[in-house]
Amino acid sequence: MSSTTRGFKNVSDPDSLQEVLATKLEEVARLNKDPEVAEKLKGCIDFVDGLESFLKDSASEATPVQRKILTDTYKEPWTEYYETGKTTAKFRPSMATGYHEGQFLRIASQITKAKRILEIGTFTGHSAVALALSAYCEELVCLEYEPFLVDFVKSRIDGTPVENKIKFMIGVAMESLQKLKEEGRVFDLVFIDADKGNYINYYNFIMDNGLLEKSGTLMIDNTLWKGQVYSTSDNISPNGKVLKEFNEHVRQDPRVNQVVLPVHDGVSLIHRVEESD
């Protein structure tokens, strides 16, 4: 299977760190007039593209439902859906968890042996399915604001092994979190991939209100944000700024241990420490 098929790559919308770096190198190559420099730049671009392809090709095969979700995500007319009012936001296919990251989430869910999983921000469901595929997962609760996206996911998991594991709560995520608190729900694993400006709010609510099991795990997506969280440039997007703040906020929290992994656009692995730790 080719890396293009596995990656569903959209070169006009670079998302992973490797794609962002390759795009920057290609911009420099177009401006360069020196043949010797051009040859070195080509080697750098080939190196980065090769890594991107290798990471995708070396991952285990996706399940049929994972492949269908990714394929359909890249076929859907998202701009049209927004303009006709089917969605309240203009979504892009690259917002879906990519092939390589999806396989990472699938293995992480299996390793943690999480029975109860919470996901904040579902989009087209690739990450939800990856997490729910674990044999240990009994229930995965997805918080999603867009009813259209929930219908999208439901129609594609119908009749699959994860159909009865995945449940949905439609609405504002903070309101759904409050309901889960009132119900006394506790989760072994939490995955957050939603509006970046609320990452700290989601994190604080979960940690302060007992929604994460003792010694539980959080995984947070996009925490490297195209390299902007460590950039010294003044030209940093609002998302880059809030994610930089989020990373530092978690690092200063004595209740957890954190490591940021360079998977796709950055995934933070956060482990809640017990008093004995």
Long-range contacts (C-beta under 8 A, 24 or more apart in sequence): 1-57, 1-61, 3-52, 3-53, 3-56, 3-57, 6-56, 6-57, 6-59, 6-62, 6-99, 6-100, 7-52, 7-53, 7-56, 7-98, 7-99, 7-100, 8-70, 8-71, 8-73, 8-74, 8-93, 8-98, 8-99, 10-74, 10-92, 10-93, 10-94, 13-92, 13-93, 13-94, 14-226, 15-94, 15-98, 15-226, 15-264, 15-265, 16-52, 16-98, 16-100, 16-264, 16-265, 17-224, 17-226, 17-227, 17-262, 17-264, 17-265, 17-266, 18-48, 18-49, 18-51, 18-52, 18-55, 19-52, 20-226, 20-227, 21-48, 21-227, 22-48, 22-49, 22-52, 55-100, 56-98, 56-99, 56-100, 59-99, 59-100, 59-103, 59-104, 60-103, 62-99, 62-102, 62-103, 63-129, 63-133, 64-160, 65-129, 65-156, 65-157, 65-160, 65-161, 65-162, 66-102, 66-126, 66-129, 66-130, 68-156, 69-96, 69-124, 69-125, 69-126, 69-129, 69-153, 69-156, 70-96, 70-99, 70-102, 70-126, 72-124, 72-152, 72-156, 73-123, 73-124, 73-126, 76-124, 76-152, 81-148, 86-148, 87-146, 87-148, 87-149, 88-145, 88-146, 89-146, 91-123, 95-123, 96-123, 96-124, 96-126, 96-127, 97-123, 97-126, 97-127, 97-130, 97-193, 97-221, 97-264, 98-264, 100-263, 100-264, 101-127, 101-221, 101-263, 101-264, 101-267, 102-126, 102-127, 102-129, 102-130, 103-130, 104-263, 104-267, 105-130, 105-131, 105-191, 105-219, 106-130, 106-131, 106-133, 106-134, 108-189, 108-217, 108-219, 108-269, 109-133, 109-134, 109-136, 109-137, 109-189, 110-134, 110-135, 110-136, 112-136, 112-188, 112-189, 112-217, 113-188, 114-187, 114-188, 114-189, 114-216, 114-217, 115-139, 115-188, 116-141, 116-185, 116-186, 116-187, 116-188, 116-189, 116-213, 117-141, 117-187, 117-188, 117-189, 117-190, 117-191, 118-143, 118-180, 118-185, 118-187, 118-189, 118-190, 118-191, 118-206, 118-211, 119-143, 119-190, 119-191, 119-192, 119-193, 120-173, 120-177, 120-190, 120-191, 120-192, 120-193, 120-194, 120-202, 121-173, 121-192, 121-193, 121-194, 121-195, 122-149, 122-150, 122-153, 122-168, 123-149, 123-193, 124-149, 124-152, 124-153, 125-149, 125-152, 125-153, 125-156, 125-157, 125-166, 127-191, 127-193, 127-221, 128-153, 128-162, 128-166, 129-157, 129-160, 129-162, 129-166, 131-189, 131-191, 132-162, 132-165, 132-166, 133-161, 133-162, 137-165, 138-165, 139-165, 139-167, 140-165, 140-166, 140-167, 141-167, 141-168, 141-169, 141-180, 141-185, 141-187, 142-166, 142-167, 142-168, 142-169, 143-169, 143-171, 143-173, 143-176, 143-177, 143-194, 144-168, 144-169, 144-170, 145-170, 145-171, 145-172, 145-173, 146-170, 173-198, 173-202, 174-198, 174-201, 174-202, 174-205, 177-202, 177-205, 177-206, 177-209, 177-211, 178-205, 180-211, 181-205, 181-209, 181-210, 181-211, 185-211, 186-210, 186-211, 186-212, 186-213, 187-211, 187-212, 187-213, 187-216, 188-213, 188-216, 188-217, 189-216, 189-217, 189-218, 189-219, 190-216, 190-217, 190-218, 190-219, 191-218, 191-219, 191-220, 191-221, 192-218, 192-219, 192-220, 192-221, 193-220, 193-221, 193-222, 196-222, 196-225, 196-239, 196-242, 196-243, 196-246, 197-238, 197-239, 197-242, 199-242, 199-243, 199-246, 200-242, 200-245, 200-246, 200-249, 203-246, 203-249, 203-250, 207-253, 207-255, 207-256, 207-272, 212-272, 213-272, 214-272, 214-274, 215-271, 215-272, 215-273, 215-274, 216-271, 216-272, 217-269, 217-270, 217-271, 217-272, 218-256, 218-268, 218-269, 218-270, 218-272, 219-267, 219-268, 219-269, 219-270, 220-246, 220-250, 220-267, 220-268, 220-270, 221-264, 221-265, 221-266, 221-267, 222-265, 222-266, 223-247, 223-260, 223-265, 223-266, 223-267, 223-268, 224-260, 224-262, 224-265, 224-266, 225-265, 225-266, 226-265, 229-266
